[in-house]
Amino acid sequence: MKIVSIAISKKKGTTKKCTDQAVLVKNHGIKDDAHAGDWHRQLSFLAAESIEKVSTEEFKLNFGDFAENLATTGIDWKSQRVGQRVSLGEDALVEITQIGKECHKKCAIYYRTGDCIMPREGVFAKILKGGIIRVGDGIALID
């Protein structure tokens, strides 16, 4: 289980740009990300396997296209539970606060991709302990 992509954006409802590392700020989110703040959806996860599943040869999807902060391998996020704690890299600790979401309107992601899997397969978390995370860092589910 590992992080394969980290992505941030300056505005909500847009695709995110990939970066090699990011700073997680306790009770806030990823430093400089539009979704950071004092709420329950400070960080978003999506399985890389889910992104690959909806990508086609005619329409290649990239990490960040669904506005996910972290794309990962080896974890079926939608089968996790609210309250599950997850360690990221060496220092960071997050807690899952929401599985899936309701889309109130079709966003730029929907219009670019023709669908958005975040409402069905995305998972959101709050930051319990900050730290630097990097692409390639390990992920562990904490009992």
Residue pairs with C-beta under 8 A, 6 or more apart in sequence:
1 72
1 73
1 74
1 75
1 138
1 139
1 140
1 141
2 72
2 73
2 74
2 136
2 137
2 138
2 139
3 70
3 71
3 72
3 88
3 89
3 133
3 134
3 135
3 136
3 137
3 138
3 139
4 48
4 63
4 71
4 72
4 73
4 135
4 136
5 18
5 48
5 63
5 64
5 68
5 70
5 71
5 135
6 18
6 19
6 20
6 21
6 22
6 30
6 69
6 70
6 133
6 134
6 135
7 16
7 17
7 18
7 19
7 63
7 64
7 67
7 68
7 69
7 70
7 71
8 16
8 17
8 19
8 22
8 30
8 32
8 33
8 34
8 69
9 15
9 16
9 17
9 33
9 34
9 35
9 64
9 67
10 32
10 34
11 34
12 34
12 35
12 67
13 67
13 107
13 108
13 109
14 34
14 67
14 107
14 108
14 109
15 64
15 65
15 66
15 67
15 108
15 109
15 112
16 33
16 64
16 67
16 68
16 69
17 64
18 62
18 63
18 64
20 134
20 135
21 132
21 133
21 134
21 135
22 30
22 31
22 33
22 69
22 132
22 133
23 30
23 31
23 130
23 131
23 132
24 30
24 31
24 43
24 88
24 92
24 94
24 127
24 130
24 131
24 132
24 133
25 31
25 36
25 127
25 130
26 127
26 128
26 129
26 130
27 38
27 42
27 126
27 127
28 36
28 37
28 38
28 42
28 127
28 130
29 35
29 36
29 37
29 42
29 43
29 69
29 127
30 36
30 42
30 43
30 69
33 69
35 41
35 42
35 43
35 44
35 67
35 69
36 42
39 126
40 97
40 98
40 124
40 126
41 97
41 98
41 101
41 124
41 125
41 126
42 94
42 124
42 125
42 126
42 127
43 69
43 70
43 94
43 124
43 125
43 126
43 127
44 67
44 68
44 69
44 70
44 118
44 122
44 123
44 124
44 125
45 68
45 69
45 70
45 71
45 72
45 75
45 77
45 122
45 123
45 124
45 125
46 66
46 68
46 70
46 71
46 72
46 77
46 117
46 118
46 121
46 122
46 123
47 71
47 72
47 73
47 75
47 76
47 77
47 121
48 63
48 71
48 72
48 73
49 73
50 117
50 121
51 61
51 63
51 65
51 66
51 71
51 117
54 61
54 113
54 115
54 117
55 61
59 113
59 114
61 113
63 71
64 71
65 109
65 112
65 113
66 109
66 113
66 116
66 117
66 118
66 122
67 107
67 109
67 118
68 118
68 122
70 88
70 133
72 139
74 139
75 139
75 141
77 99
77 121
77 122
77 123
78 99
78 100
78 120
78 121
78 123
80 96
80 99
80 123
80 141
81 96
81 99
82 96
82 97
82 98
82 99
83 95
83 96
84 95
84 96
84 141
84 142
85 93
85 94
85 95
85 96
85 128
85 141
85 142
86 93
86 94
86 95
86 96
86 125
86 139
86 140
86 141
86 142
87 93
87 139
87 140
87 142
88 94
88 131
88 133
88 137
88 139
89 131
89 132
89 133
89 134
89 137
89 138
90 131
90 132
90 137
91 129
91 130
91 131
91 132
92 127
92 129
92 130
92 131
92 132
92 133
93 127
93 128
93 129
93 142
94 125
94 126
94 127
94 128
95 125
95 126
95 128
96 123
96 124
96 125
97 124
97 125
97 126
98 123
98 124
99 122
99 123
99 124
100 118
100 119
100 120
100 121
100 122
100 123
101 118
101 119
101 122
101 124
102 119
103 110
103 116
103 118
103 119
107 116
109 116
109 118
110 116
